[in-house]
Amino acid sequence: MTGQGTRPAIVVVGSLHYDITVDAPDRPRKGETVTGRRWAPKFGGKGGNQAAAAQAQGVATAMVGAVGDDDFGRGLLVGLDRAGVDRAAVAVLPGTGSGMSVAIFDDGGDYGAVIVSGANLAIRADQIPDARLGQARALILQNEIPEAVNAAVARRARQLGLVTILNAAPARPFTTDLPDHVDILVVNAIEAEMLGGGTVESLEDAARAADILATRFGLVVVTAGGDGVAMAGAAADPVALPALPITVVSTHGAGDMFVGTFAAHLALGDGPEAALHAANAAAARLVSTPEHARPSR
């Protein structure tokens, strides 16, 4: 297992999905069949993607997750190894199906997806011991695993002195004390609105939403797609970055690349604004690269 035993600077607790990607002229409407051009398997899950993105920045990253003892699970473990991510805390669950998704990409560069959580719902908060978790500088969480698990790990991270980053995607109401243990919230425009930040249709709206949500979280980052990204909170000066001038080919994975890169640069000692610039640039490079030209894991 690549990275086994390396002291991690970042720990990611989250989802692993074996993705089936389909390239088609458009996404089907209800009751419609669309003829696609090609399909391919791909390593995925927000947790796995964010761990790989952080590791790609040269920051030692450990993954905490779960897969089934099936072909998809074996493929996901290979993907983590290829990315160089420490997977010592990834559980292999007998008799359980691995998480998977089907994503359809259209000619406009957009996509729609269906996920099946599978083994991701069986992750336990104690899969990584305090001795290992406490070695890291930052913890990354997302909303593709049970909130109770996120909350339990975040409580431990707060006691151990880690910076906890929550990518609240997909958005859902909080049912635990998780927000009390989150230092940095990262959301897109839709998620910001669902969490009470108001409608986000411009960079100015994103800045306003970040400011509103920062009353509950120490630092908030709101990504607004082609409009840019904004940051606000007590932990840093407010920043609003316009989107970089690129040609969008595929938006798939942009948010995960952003989060993983942002966390990696914080772990490297960069300030929030420098980390924001690095993450914005990494996400822009990704969305301007065709799916088939991206590194496979």
N, C-alpha and C positions, 0 to 999 in steps of 0.2 A: 504494500500500500504506500504510494508516494506520499511523502510528508509525515509519515507515522513517526511520532516521537518529537517532532519539531515543536518548539515553544510557539504557540499561536499568538499573533498580535490581534487577530479578529476571530471571534466565534460566531458562526451563523447557525441559528436554530430555525429550521423551516422545512419547506416542502421540497420534494424531489418528484418530478414527473417525467415519464418517458413520452416525449412528444412525437406525434405523427403530423408532419406538416404537409399541406396540400396546396399546390399552386394552381389557381383557376382564374378565369377572366372576371368572375364576380362571385360573391357569396350567395347561396341559394335563399330565396324567400320561402315562406311556409308552403309546403307542398310541391316545391320546385326541385328538379334534379338538374345540376349543372355539371358539364363535362370538364374535368380537370386536365391539366397538362402533365403534371408529375407529382410524386409524393416522396417524402424522405423521412427517416427517423432522426430525432434530435434530442440531445440531453436537455432537460428543462426542469421546471419548477422554480418559483421565485427564489426559494432558498438556495437551490443548487446554482442557479444563474448568478445570484449575487455573490456567493462564495467564489465561483470561478472568476468573476469580474475583479473581486478584491485580490485574489491570488495573482491575477494577471498584472497587477500593479507592482508585483514583487513583495507583497506583504503576506507573511505566513498566515494561512487561514484554515480553521478547523470547522467541519460541518457536523451538526447534530441533526439527525433525521432518521427515517425508517423506510425500508423497501421490503418487498415481498421476496420469497425464494422462487422467483420466476425469471423468465428470460428478460423481461423489462427491468427487473431489479438488478440482474447481473450487468445489463447494459448501463444502468445508472452508476453502478460502482466503478465500471471501467471509465465512464465519463469523468468522475471525480478524480480518479487516478491520473488520467491524461491532463487534467487541469492542474494537477499538483496539490490538490486540496486534501488535507488530513481527514480521513473518514473513519478513524478509530471509534468515534461515537455514533456511527450510523448503524442502526440495528437492522438485522435481516430477520424478518418474521416468517416462520413457517406457516403455510396454509393461508396466507394473506396476499391478496393481489397488490402489486405496486401501483402507485399513483401514475396516471397517464392523462394525456390530453390529445385532442384533435384540433388543429388550428388551420384555418383556410385563409390564404392570402390572395387578395384580388389585385387587379391591374392598377388600382389607385394607391397601392402601398399600404392599405389598411388590412386588418384581419379580424376574424371572429373565432372564438375558441370555446370548446367544451372540455371541462376537466372532470376527472373521476379521482377523488382523493385517495381511496384505498389505504395503504399502509400509513400515509401521512396523518391519519386520524388516531393512530396508535402510538405516536411519539410520546415519550415520557420525559418529564423535566429533569429527572435524575440520571439521564443517560451520560451526562458529563459531570464528573465530580468537581467539588469546589476547588480542589488542588489544581485541576486543569483549567477550569473556567477562570480562576483568579490570576492565571498567568497572562491573560489577554488584556488589551487596552479597550476594546470595543466589542459590543454585542449587537448583532443585527437580527431583528425579528420582522415577520410579515404576518398577514392574516389568512394564510392558506393552511394553517394548523389550528387546533383548538386554542381559544383565548386563555383558558385556564393554564395551559402549558406555558404560553408566553408570559403570563403574569408571574407564575412560579419562578421561571428562570430570571425574569427581570428583577424580582425581589432579591434574589441571590446576587445578581450582578451589582445592584445598588450597594449591598453590604460589602461586596468585594472591591468596590471602587471603579467599576467599568463604566464607560459611557454607553448608554443603551439607545440604539437607533431603531425606531419602529417605522417600517414602511406599511402604512395602514391600507393595504391593498389585498383583496378587494375590501372596500369600505363596509363596516358593519358597526352597529351600536356597541359601545363598551358595556360589558356585564360584570366586570371585575374591577379591581383596583389597578389594573395595568397602567393607565395614564399617570398614576402617581409615581411610577418608577421609570418613566420614559424621559430621556434628556433631549432627544431630537426626533421630531415627527417629520416624515417625508411623505407627501401625498400629491396626486395629480389634481387637475381641475375638478373632476367629478367627485373624487374622494373628499377634497376640501369642502365642496358644497354640502355633501352628505354629512360631514362632521360639524356643520354649522358655520362655515366660513363665508357663506354667500355665493352667489353665482360668479363663476370665473370665466370671462370671455375675452380677457385682454391681460397684458402684463400688469397694468395698473390694478385690475381686479385681483390678480394673483398676489400682489404685494399687500393689498387690503386684507385678503383672506389669511395670509400668513400672520399679519398683525393681530387679527381677531383670534386666531387659534393659539397664538403665542401667550394668551392669557392663561391657558391651561398647560402648555408645554414650554420648556425653557427655550427651545429654538425650533422654528418651523420652516420647512422648505416646501414651496408649492411649485410644481412643474406645470407649465401651461402649454406644452407641445410647441407648435410653431410660433407662439408668442414669446417664449422664453421661460425664465425661472426666477422666482423671488424668494427672499429669505428675510425673516424677522424674528426678534426675540431678545431677551435680556442678555444672552450669551454672545451676541455679535451685533455689529452695526447693520442696519437694514440694507439689503442689496437687491437690485432688480437688473437681471442680465437679459438683454434681447437674445432671441434665438440666433445662432450662427447661420450665415448664408450658405445653405447646402441644398442639394436636390434630394428630396426624400424618396427612397426606394422601398423601404419596409420599416414600419415603426415597431415591429416585434422585438421585444427584449430591451427597448430603450430605457425603460424605467429601472430595470434590474441592473443594467450597465451603469446607470447614473448612481444608484444607491451603493453598489459595490465599490465603485471608484471613489465616491465621496467618503465612505467610511475608511477606505484604504489610506487616503491622503490625510485624514484626521489622525489615523494610527501612526502615520509617518511623522507627525508633528506639525503638519500644516494647520494654519488657522482656518476657520469656517469659510471665509471668503475665497481663499486660495483653493480649498477643497471643492468649493462650488464651481469655480472656473474649470478645474480639471475634470469634474464630473460632467459638466455641460459639454465640454469638448469631446469627451469619450462617447457620450450618447449621440452627439452629432455625427461622429465618424461611423458609428454603428448603423444609424438609420439611413446613411448614404451608401451603405454596402449591401449588395444583393444577398439574400439568404444563402444561396448556393456558394457564395464567395467567402462566407464567414467561416472561422475555424470550427471544425466539428469536434465534439467530445463524446 
